[in-house]
């Protein structure tokens, strides 16, 4: 059996909004254009009964609402640990919610790209995987039954989707 994890970075932040609070920053017009395109590209890879773990920040919630209309119905969990998370917190979320064969994590950098590179097997890392721009998605898989047992340095990169500028 193969477990799959999709790491989706939120859409481009709108720096022109009145909020000076990072948590409350919304998705920009560019992010609103890009995310549905990435969601459509991900559709063939989204498995039935996938679980989504999402940061509760405004831009990740907005990103979630922009991608889910393209996908089958998924269980959605909001976890505050994802906001401003490092590798340890994101890996803990993967362990805590990964009792499924397909998990989607919608969050922020630098945590997502650090988690991606922690999970990739040696030889799977490419210079392209060193950066995960806004509205990008990395799809990884591992030959285990559930996402919660994916060990560091054991996953393969299935695809890396980055929006066109």
N, C-alpha and C positions, 0 to 999 in steps of 0.2 A: 504494500500500500504506500501511497505517496501523500505526504502532507504539504500544503502550500501556504505561503505567507505572502501577502501583498502589502507593501509599505507605500502609502500614498501621502505625499506632502501636500499640505493645504495649498489653495490657490494664492496667487500673488496678493499681498496685503495692500490695502488702500491707505497710503500714508497721508492722504489729503483729508481724511476724516477729522472731525473735531476731537476725537478721543486721543489723549496722550498716553492712555493706558494700553500697553501691548496686548493684554488679554482681550480687550474689547475692540480691537482693530478688525475691520471687516475685509472681505475679499474685494479686490479692485475689479474694474471692468475687464481688464486683461485676464484675470483669473476666472471671471464669469464666462469668458469666451473659451478659455483653454480647457477647463475641467470637463465639460461634456465631451469634448473630443477625446480626451484620455479615457473617460468612462466608456465610450463606445469601443475603443481599442481593447479595453480590459474585458468587455462583455464575454467574449468566447472563453476567457480564463476564469470567470466567476462561477464557482460551483454552487449547486443547490445547497441549502443549509449552511452557507458561509456565515461567519460571525464577524461583525464589525466592532472594533474598539476605537473610540474616537476621543480626542482631547475635548474638553468642554469649552475651549476658547471660541470666541465668536467666529473667527475665520475658518476653524475646522468644522464647526457646526454648519456654517454656510457651504463649505466645500462638500460636506456629506449630503446636504440637500440638493446640490448640483449634480452629484454622481449617481445617487440611488435610483432616480427614475429610469435609468438605463439598465439596471441590474435586477435579478430576481430578488424577492423579498429576503432580507437577511435580518438576523437578530442584531440589535444595536445596543452597545454598552458604552456609556460615557465614563471615563476614568480620569480624574484630575492628575494622576501620576504622569500622564503622557505630556501634559503641558510643562515645558522647560525641563524635560526628562533627559537624563543621560542614559548610557547603555544599561546600567544595572536596573533602573526603574522600568525601562521598556522591556527588557528581558524578563523581569518579574511579571509584567502584564501578560507577556506571551505565555509564561508558565501558568499564570492564574486563570486565563481565559482560553487557553489553547487546547481544551479537550474536544477538539473538532478537527476535521481534515482540512479545513480552509478558513483562514483568518485574515482579515483586512485591518490594518492599523492606519488610522488617519491622524497625522501628527505634524511635528515640527523638526527642523534641523537645529542644531547639528546632531541631535539624538538619533533621528531615523537613519542617516547615512552611517553613523557609527555602529548602529545595530546591524545594518546591512552588511557592513564589512566584518563585523564580529561573526556573523552567521555563515558567511561564504567560505567554502572549502578553499584550501590553498590551491592556487592556479585558477580559481574562478574570479578572483579580483581583477578588475581591469581599470585602467585610468578613467574610463567613463563612469565607473561606479564610485569614484572618489568624490563626486558631487551629485547631489540630488536637488535640482532647482525646484522652485515652486511649481505645483501642478504635475510633478513627475511621479512615476510609479515604478517600483522595482518588484518583480515577481520572482520568488525563490521557491525551491522545492527540496524536500529531503525524503529519503526512503524510510520513513517512520509512519506509524499509524495516525498520530495526532501531532498538532503543532506544539503542544506543551512539552514534547520530548525531543524537539529539535535541539541538538547540542551545538555549541559554538564550533565553527569551522567544519560544518557538516552539510551545508546546503549548496545547491547548484543554482546559478542565475538562469532563470528561464527567459526573462526579457527585462529590458529597462526602457521605459517609455518616457520620453521628454518632449514637452510641447515645442512647437515651432514658435519663434518669437513673433 
